[in-house]
């Protein structure tokens, strides 16, 4: 079983190869630790690059909210 950090790292590694798999890996990291703003920021970036703007904006909003505490 991968740790949240390993899921996140896998997502970043897959980012340039297969964005759909990157989304799945980063979402798994978020499931394990939903309070980590960087995970949401990274998922937002992947969504943006996929043209999925509403999802990108939603994830960025979550990241901002978590950073504000």
C-alpha positions as CSV (number, residue, x, y, z in Angstrom):
1,X,0.0,0.0,0.0
2,X,1.4,3.4,-1.0
3,X,1.6,6.3,1.5
4,X,0.0,9.6,0.7
5,X,3.4,11.0,-0.3
6,X,4.0,8.1,-2.7
7,X,0.6,8.6,-4.3
8,X,1.3,12.3,-4.7
9,X,4.8,11.6,-6.1
10,X,3.3,9.0,-8.5
11,X,0.7,11.6,-9.6
12,X,3.5,14.1,-10.3
13,X,5.5,11.5,-12.2
14,X,2.5,10.6,-14.3
15,X,1.6,14.2,-15.0
16,X,3.7,14.4,-18.2
17,X,2.7,10.9,-19.4
18,X,-0.9,10.2,-18.6
19,X,-2.9,13.0,-17.0
20,X,-5.9,10.7,-16.2
21,X,-3.6,8.4,-14.2
22,X,-2.1,11.5,-12.5
23,X,-5.6,12.6,-11.5
24,X,-6.3,9.2,-10.0
25,X,-3.0,9.1,-8.0
26,X,-3.4,12.7,-6.7
27,X,-7.0,12.0,-5.8
28,X,-5.9,9.0,-3.8
29,X,-3.4,11.1,-1.9
30,X,-6.2,13.5,-1.2
31,X,-8.4,10.7,0.1
32,X,-5.6,9.8,2.6
33,X,-4.9,13.4,3.6
34,X,-7.6,15.9,2.4
35,X,-6.1,18.7,4.5
36,X,-2.9,19.0,2.4
37,X,-3.3,22.2,0.2
38,X,-0.4,21.2,-2.2
39,X,-2.4,18.1,-3.2
40,X,-5.4,20.2,-4.2
41,X,-3.1,22.8,-6.0
42,X,-1.5,20.0,-8.0
43,X,-4.8,18.4,-8.9
44,X,-6.0,21.9,-10.0
45,X,-3.0,22.2,-12.3
46,X,-3.6,18.8,-13.9
47,X,-7.3,19.6,-14.4
48,X,-6.4,23.0,-15.9
49,X,-4.0,21.4,-18.4
50,X,-6.8,18.9,-19.3
51,X,-9.1,21.8,-20.0
52,X,-11.3,20.9,-17.0
53,X,-11.6,24.4,-15.8
54,X,-14.5,24.1,-13.3
55,X,-12.8,21.3,-11.5
56,X,-9.5,23.2,-11.6
57,X,-11.1,26.2,-10.0
58,X,-12.9,24.1,-7.3
59,X,-9.6,22.4,-6.3
60,X,-7.8,25.7,-6.2
61,X,-10.5,27.1,-4.0
62,X,-10.1,24.2,-1.6
63,X,-6.4,24.8,-1.5
64,X,-6.8,28.4,-0.7
65,X,-9.3,27.6,2.1
66,X,-7.0,25.1,3.6
67,X,-4.1,27.6,3.5
68,X,-6.1,30.1,5.4
69,X,-6.8,27.6,8.1
